[in-house]
Amino acid sequence: MARSLPLVPVPGPDDPLRIAWLVYRGNPHCGGQGVYTRYVAREVAALGHEISVLSGQPWPHLDDPTRLVEVPGLDLYRQPDPFRVPHVREFRDSVDVREFALMCTAGFPEPWAFSERAFRLLSARRSAFDIVHDNQALGAGVLKMIRAGWPVTATIHHPITVDRELDMAHASGWRRRLSLWRWYGFLRMQLRVAPQIPRVVTVSESSKRDIAAQMGVPVDHMTVVPIGVDERLFRPLPHIARVPGRLMTTASADVPLKGLTVLLDALAKLRVERPDAHLVVIGRLKDGSAVPALIEQLGLGGAVEFVSGVSDERIVELYAEAEVAVVPSLYEGFSLPAAEAMACGVPVVATTGGALPEVVGKDGDCARTVVPGDPSALAAMVLEVLGDEEQRARLGERGRVRVLDRFTWRAHAEGLVAIWRAELAERAQRGDDAHC
């Protein structure tokens, strides 16, 4: 442990904490990290603590922008120029050079590069923070922080090993599989770092089991703290009429884990009985996506609309227009889209993939559920719910009550604070160098 770090007094049990929150990319519109960071920062600050968000590009949208500490990288995946070649003047140090080199070999270097930059930044600001919390970068720089004596905790939403397995299973051809293997190379680093973090927050019992099994994190290092929904934003809008046959989903179109292709197949089957059935997808198609060809093949031209880049209020309006929200995921560590739809009073049809049963409850109580990956079962269940107005009303009402009872950002923030205090208290009891 590095003894050159200045000593930092341990906060008292009622003293406000000073948190350095690490997020390697804070995209506010997709991927979940920016959404998670925004609400955590807001609620932790509302509890009276000082939280600084150290973020790589794209920057998150924070309610208090003064909390953002920009940790700029090369931003190699920015839109509309992903996988760009930076100008030579953009290279500042060896981290930049290695980040670009890794991208050129089909790797994904952002978690590593961000963690190295964050370590350098924090090394000069030791007295400014009581604790560091990493949001699933799990980079080599985070391990350096631990070895240098920083108190470090982390959130792991679910093991990315699941994403890799599903992507590999759906890959066509050895070139695609080789490319995916290179892309997921950062997992070797994460599998080394994650078990060495003393306290890990995860968002469901399903994720906890999978993180232990696939990432080697000891079970007693992990605490389940479900994430929340902004219940003031995601709410019923009774003045907006439902559109007959309207289904809605939030899904990354080109990620097999999210199950969009299964939903499209189900929609084609459903339209045999309900020709008015159509789908609004909150998500963006990637260049070269195979989804448009699948839509054409299934005869769904004009029945599927992709919406992206709209305001949160517009998304709530789209929920209000939907008769059914569908969550077709093959796996979820939690599923904010399911909870947000329930908060809006929209009846939900979901799979039982991963943690979804923990979010939506038992089949028939607050939502309807089917096994993942079965388009026929999904089509049959959606058809049943579309045809039963009384059931839709009951599911919508119960779903919102479930969210309000279980899934709020304030409760998540309180859980985080309890974990930070526990880590700091244990370190003080041990007499660790950095906290005396």
Secondary structure by P-SEA (a helix, b strand, c coil): ccccccccccccccbbbbbbbbbccccccccaaaaaaaaaaaaaaaabbbbbbbcccccccccccccccccccccccccccccccccccccccaaaaaaaaaaaaccccaaaaaaaaaaaaaaaccccccbbbbcccccaaaaaaaaaccbbbbbbcccaaaaaaaaaaacccaaaaaaaaaaacaaaaaaaccccccbbbbccaaaaaaaaaccccccccbbbbbbbcccccccccccccccccbbbbbccccccccaaaaaaaaaaaaaaccccbbbbbccccccccaaaaaaaaacccccbbbbccccaaaaaaaaaaccccccccccccccaaaaaaaaaccbbbbccccccccccccccccbbbbbcccaaaaaaaaaaaaacaaaaaaaaaaaaaaaaacccaaaaaaaaaaaaaaaaaaaaaacccccc
